[in-house]
Amino acid sequence: ESPVGDLWLSQDVRLFPEVLLESQLLPATPQQVYERLFGPESRFEERFRSSRGEKVSTVTPWERAEGTRFTHRRRLCYTSPVTKQVGPFQVAKVTRVEENQECRLSDGFFGLKSTIRFLDIPLGDSFSVTTRWYLPAEGDAAS
């Protein structure tokens, strides 16, 4: 298994077009980014969810994905405010959300794939939202 892997980055983009929302150089190694955002001592997830009005009910610990060396998974369940109307449907003010995160961390790479399903909105079981972070090391940190 490659320490970088693809986390489904090689998907046929003609079927699932991707949009690059942000690209910037971070003054940290991939390991430092992981520790600050997702490490055991980090409170980023709690603060991020709180700032969005979300209430987390479950966060499973990171567990190594079966048959892999560098990939770990965890699951989050939370409620999230619904701030937009969804078509002509009556929508609740909050929805239950299920988020599956998969991360790959090695010396020169950190990647995160997050797949979110909204359980209480109309047709919510018909789609999911996938976000990918791809952070390769550069310069001296890449060796």
Secondary structure in CASP SS format (residue, H / E / C, confidence):
PFRMAT SS
TARGET T0000
AUTHOR 0000-0000-0000
METHOD secondary structure of the structure
MODEL  1
E C 1.00
S C 1.00
P C 1.00
V C 1.00
G C 1.00
D C 1.00
L C 1.00
W C 1.00
L C 1.00
S C 1.00
Q C 1.00
D C 1.00
V C 1.00
R C 1.00
L C 1.00
F C 1.00
P C 1.00
E C 1.00
V C 1.00
L C 1.00
L C 1.00
E C 1.00
S C 1.00
Q C 1.00
L C 1.00
L C 1.00
P C 1.00
A C 1.00
T C 1.00
P H 1.00
Q H 1.00
Q H 1.00
V H 1.00
Y H 1.00
E H 1.00
R H 1.00
L H 1.00
F H 1.00
G C 1.00
P C 1.00
E C 1.00
S C 1.00
R C 1.00
F H 1.00
E H 1.00
E H 1.00
R H 1.00
F H 1.00
R H 1.00
S H 1.00
S H 1.00
R C 1.00
G C 1.00
E C 1.00
K E 1.00
V E 1.00
S E 1.00
T E 1.00
V E 1.00
T C 1.00
P C 1.00
W C 1.00
E E 1.00
R E 1.00
A C 1.00
E C 1.00
G C 1.00
T C 1.00
R C 1.00
F C 1.00
T E 1.00
H E 1.00
R E 1.00
R E 1.00
R E 1.00
L E 1.00
C E 1.00
Y E 1.00
T E 1.00
S E 1.00
P E 1.00
V C 1.00
T C 1.00
K C 1.00
Q C 1.00
V C 1.00
G C 1.00
P C 1.00
F C 1.00
Q C 1.00
V C 1.00
A C 1.00
K C 1.00
V E 1.00
T E 1.00
R E 1.00
V E 1.00
E E 1.00
E E 1.00
N E 1.00
Q E 1.00
E E 1.00
C E 1.00
R E 1.00
L E 1.00
S E 1.00
D C 1.00
G C 1.00
F E 1.00
F E 1.00
G E 1.00
L E 1.00
K E 1.00
S E 1.00
T E 1.00
I E 1.00
R E 1.00
F E 1.00
L C 1.00
D C 1.00
I C 1.00
P C 1.00
L C 1.00
G H 1.00
D H 1.00
S H 1.00
F C 1.00
S C 1.00
V E 1.00
T E 1.00
T E 1.00
R E 1.00
W E 1.00
Y E 1.00
L E 1.00
P E 1.00
A C 1.00
E C 1.00
G H 1.00
D H 1.00
A H 1.00
A H 1.00
S C 1.00
END
